[in-house]
């Protein structure tokens, strides 16, 4: 081997075959990769636009959601009027009154039967409507706070609550009044202690208990006098 002859090493031989060994080869390779990527991207966009053009566009308004096939018609006497309401079997009496029949006087408080804000009268008996399914009241007589007055004449309990300020915020008041109406019919208003005991299922977070008891006592006296 002459002195002018370049000595070939294993690394030099490898560089002849590797794409990054020679700058000219590297530039050529990168140009090929870039061109191939651009071609793939353009072909994908063209295919997508062709597919969208081929598919017809539905401009019709979406169909309304049909009522549940399991919905049931419940007939009851509501505040003295024959009424029918179509509800899902899982609907509570409270939700049927508020959401389906638009009688929002009955309030949703705890929704667990612990506060009494949802109290209504069913066949004269007070119940927590949040714990009772609407479908179980087929044929029942249901009275809400809206059905106690006779026209412009308030029920004696309603009038007594106004007279004695038996409320503050008023949220629990419809349930308190309905419960008090039933309490008087049950005969559990012989003393203040008995009134408190039999009204204990109705919570007033404002703490108007003293005035509530006074209102119930006055309503009892007025009813007895009549």
C-alpha positions as CSV (number, residue, x, y, z in Angstrom):
1,X,0.0,0.0,0.0
2,X,1.5,3.4,-1.0
3,X,1.8,6.3,1.3
4,X,-0.7,8.4,-0.8
5,X,-3.3,5.6,-0.8
6,X,-6.1,6.3,1.8
7,X,-6.2,3.6,4.4
8,X,-9.8,2.1,4.6
9,X,-11.0,1.4,8.1
10,X,-14.1,-0.6,9.2
11,X,-15.9,2.7,10.2
12,X,-15.1,4.2,6.8
13,X,-16.5,1.2,5.0
14,X,-19.7,1.4,7.1
15,X,-20.1,5.1,6.3
16,X,-20.4,4.2,2.6
17,X,-23.5,2.2,3.2
18,X,-25.2,4.1,6.0
19,X,-27.5,7.0,4.8
20,X,-26.1,9.4,7.4
21,X,-22.5,8.7,6.6
22,X,-22.3,11.1,3.7
23,X,-23.9,14.6,3.8
24,X,-25.2,14.4,0.2
25,X,-26.8,11.0,0.8
26,X,-28.4,12.3,4.0
27,X,-30.0,15.3,2.2
28,X,-31.3,13.1,-0.6
29,X,-32.9,10.7,2.0
30,X,-34.6,13.5,3.9
31,X,-36.1,15.0,0.7
32,X,-37.5,11.6,-0.2
33,X,-39.1,11.1,3.2
34,X,-40.6,14.6,3.1
35,X,-42.0,14.1,-0.4
36,X,-43.5,10.7,0.6
37,X,-45.2,12.2,3.7
38,X,-46.7,15.1,1.8
39,X,-48.1,12.7,-0.8
40,X,-49.7,10.5,1.9
41,X,-51.3,13.5,3.6
42,X,-52.7,14.9,0.4
43,X,-54.2,11.5,-0.6
44,X,-55.8,11.2,2.9
45,X,-57.5,14.6,2.6
46,X,-58.7,13.9,-0.9
47,X,-60.2,10.6,0.2
48,X,-62.0,12.2,3.1
49,X,-63.4,15.0,1.0
50,X,-64.6,12.5,-1.6
51,X,-66.3,10.4,1.1
52,X,-68.1,13.5,2.5
53,X,-69.2,14.6,-0.9
54,X,-70.7,11.2,-1.6
55,X,-72.7,11.0,1.6
56,X,-76.0,13.0,1.5
57,X,-76.4,15.6,4.2
58,X,-79.5,15.1,6.4
59,X,-80.9,18.5,7.2
60,X,-84.1,17.2,8.8
61,X,-84.7,18.1,12.4
62,X,-84.0,15.3,14.9
63,X,-87.1,13.3,15.8
64,X,-88.6,14.1,19.3
65,X,-87.8,11.5,21.9
66,X,-90.8,9.2,22.2
67,X,-92.3,8.8,25.7
68,X,-91.1,5.8,27.6
69,X,-92.8,2.6,26.6
70,X,-93.2,1.7,30.2
71,X,-95.0,4.9,31.2
72,X,-98.3,4.4,33.0
73,X,-101.5,6.5,33.3
74,X,-102.4,7.1,36.9
75,X,-105.9,8.4,37.7
76,X,-106.6,10.1,40.9
77,X,-108.7,12.8,42.5
78,X,-106.4,15.8,42.9
79,X,-107.7,18.7,45.0
80,X,-111.3,17.7,44.3
81,X,-110.8,17.2,40.5
82,X,-110.5,13.9,38.6
83,X,-107.0,13.9,37.1
84,X,-104.9,11.6,34.9
85,X,-101.2,11.8,34.7
86,X,-98.8,9.7,32.6
87,X,-95.6,8.9,34.5
88,X,-92.6,6.6,34.5
89,X,-93.2,3.8,37.1
90,X,-90.2,5.1,39.1
91,X,-91.7,8.7,39.5
92,X,-92.5,9.7,43.0
93,X,-95.8,11.4,43.9
94,X,-93.8,14.5,44.7
95,X,-92.2,14.7,41.3
96,X,-95.5,13.9,39.6
97,X,-97.1,16.8,41.4
98,X,-94.3,19.3,40.7
99,X,-93.0,18.3,37.3
100,X,-96.0,16.7,35.6
101,X,-98.9,18.5,37.1
102,X,-97.2,21.9,37.8
103,X,-98.4,22.0,41.5
104,X,-95.2,23.5,42.9
105,X,-96.6,24.4,46.3
106,X,-95.5,21.0,47.6
107,X,-91.7,21.5,48.2
108,X,-88.8,19.2,47.7
109,X,-86.5,19.5,50.8
110,X,-84.3,16.6,51.8
111,X,-85.9,14.1,49.3
112,X,-85.4,11.4,51.9
113,X,-88.6,11.7,54.0
114,X,-86.8,13.4,56.9
115,X,-87.9,17.1,56.7
116,X,-91.6,16.9,55.9
117,X,-91.5,19.8,53.4
118,X,-93.2,17.5,50.8
119,X,-96.2,16.5,53.1
120,X,-99.5,16.1,51.3
121,X,-102.8,14.5,52.2
122,X,-103.8,11.2,50.7
123,X,-107.3,10.1,51.6
124,X,-107.1,12.5,54.5
125,X,-103.8,11.0,55.8
126,X,-100.6,12.9,55.7
127,X,-97.6,11.3,53.9
128,X,-94.2,12.3,52.7
129,X,-94.8,12.4,49.0
130,X,-91.0,12.1,48.2
131,X,-91.1,8.5,49.5
132,X,-94.3,7.4,47.7
133,X,-94.5,6.3,44.1
134,X,-97.1,8.0,42.0
135,X,-98.4,4.7,40.5
136,X,-99.4,3.4,44.0
137,X,-102.0,6.2,44.3
138,X,-104.3,5.0,41.5
139,X,-107.8,6.1,42.5
140,X,-106.7,7.9,45.6
141,X,-107.8,11.4,46.8
142,X,-104.7,13.7,47.0
143,X,-104.9,17.1,48.5
144,X,-102.0,19.5,48.3
145,X,-101.5,23.0,49.7
146,X,-103.2,24.4,46.6
147,X,-106.4,22.5,47.4
148,X,-107.0,23.6,51.0
149,X,-108.6,26.9,50.4
150,X,-112.2,27.3,49.1
151,X,-111.9,29.9,46.5
152,X,-110.7,33.1,48.2
153,X,-111.5,31.7,51.6
154,X,-108.4,30.3,53.3
155,X,-108.5,27.1,55.3
156,X,-108.6,27.9,59.1
157,X,-105.0,26.5,59.5
158,X,-103.8,28.7,56.6
159,X,-105.4,31.8,58.2
160,X,-104.0,30.9,61.6
161,X,-100.4,30.6,60.2
162,X,-100.8,34.1,58.7
163,X,-102.2,35.5,61.9
164,X,-99.5,34.0,64.2
165,X,-96.6,34.4,61.8
166,X,-96.1,30.6,61.7
167,X,-93.3,30.9,59.2
168,X,-90.2,32.9,58.2
169,X,-88.7,31.9,54.8
170,X,-91.9,29.9,54.1
171,X,-90.2,27.0,52.3
172,X,-91.5,24.4,54.9
173,X,-94.8,26.1,55.4
174,X,-96.9,24.1,52.8
175,X,-95.8,20.8,54.5
176,X,-96.4,22.3,58.0
177,X,-99.9,23.4,57.1
178,X,-100.9,20.1,55.4
179,X,-99.5,18.2,58.4
180,X,-101.4,20.5,60.8
181,X,-104.7,19.9,59.0
182,X,-104.3,16.2,59.4
183,X,-103.2,16.5,63.0
184,X,-106.4,18.4,63.9
185,X,-108.5,15.7,62.2
186,X,-106.5,13.0,64.1
187,X,-107.3,14.7,67.4
188,X,-103.6,15.2,68.4
189,X,-103.9,18.8,69.5
190,X,-104.9,18.4,73.1
191,X,-101.9,20.3,74.4
192,X,-98.8,22.2,73.2
193,X,-96.6,19.2,74.1
194,X,-98.8,16.9,72.0
195,X,-98.8,19.3,69.1
196,X,-95.0,19.4,69.2
197,X,-94.8,15.6,69.3
198,X,-97.2,15.0,66.4
199,X,-95.6,17.8,64.3
200,X,-92.1,16.6,64.9
201,X,-91.8,15.1,61.5
202,X,-92.0,18.6,60.0
203,X,-88.7,20.5,60.4
204,X,-88.6,24.3,60.3
205,X,-85.0,25.4,59.8
206,X,-85.9,29.0,60.6
207,X,-87.0,27.8,64.1
208,X,-90.5,29.2,64.0
209,X,-91.8,26.4,66.2
210,X,-93.4,28.5,68.9
211,X,-95.5,30.4,66.4
212,X,-96.4,27.2,64.5
213,X,-97.7,25.7,67.8
214,X,-99.7,28.9,68.5
215,X,-101.2,28.8,65.0
216,X,-102.3,25.2,65.3
217,X,-103.8,25.9,68.7
218,X,-105.7,28.9,67.4
219,X,-106.9,26.9,64.4
220,X,-108.2,24.2,66.7
221,X,-110.1,26.8,68.8
222,X,-111.6,28.4,65.7
223,X,-112.6,25.0,64.2
224,X,-114.2,23.9,67.5
225,X,-116.2,27.2,67.7
226,X,-117.5,26.8,64.2
